[in-house]
Structure formats: structure tokens, C-alpha cells
Amino acid sequence: MSAIDFGHETIIKTTFATVQSGAFSGDGQLSLTATRLCFEASNKIFEMGPYEIDLADIHKVEKCWGTGGGVLPVTADAIKIELNNDKHYKFMVADSEAWINLLLPK
């Protein structure tokens, strides 16, 4: 059962993703609605999420390197999302350019 309640929201885009926090990472589902970006980890044991990011809080979205162990570059298909409060999230996703275009502040 999902920990994130989408209620009557329409999911605009969803994909398998890996969230990164330093040397730690977790696989799960990244979903975008008209008002928020949500990530729910597949493995609940490691406490990598769930994350619910209000789109209005996004300051910057850019392409970055996804890394193994927080150090070794493993893919160029990753995005870094910076919030207005200076917090940031890093996700390895397929089709990173499309995600960037959808998430850039309007």
C-alpha cells in the first residue's frame, strides 16, 4: 500500500527512480502531479522517503551526475532539485531532460 495519498490528483508523469543522499541511495517511484513531486521508496527499511515536494517550493532544477557510493559517476541521467529553503534532492531517472522541463519553475 502506498504511503502517499494522491486523492483525486492526476499523475502527469511517473517513473522508476533512484534517490540519492550522499553515499546512500534508494530505488522507488517518482510521480508528478500539477502541484507536487512525490517519491516513494520500494524498500521501506532504509527510510529513503517518502518525499512530497510542493512544486511552488522548487527554486532550481538541473541535470547532474548520478553517482555510485556518492562518489563514482555512473549515469548522466540524473536531476538535482533545489528548493527555496536550500534543501536539495537528487534523483537518477530515465529521460532527465523531460523531467527538467516539467519541473522548472514557471
Secondary structure, 3 states (H helix, E strand, C coil): CCCCCCCCCCCCEEEEEEEEECCEEEEEEEEECCCEEEEEECCHHHCCCCEEEEHHHEEEEEEEEEEECCCEEEEEEEEEEEECCCCEEEEEECCHHHHHHHHCCC
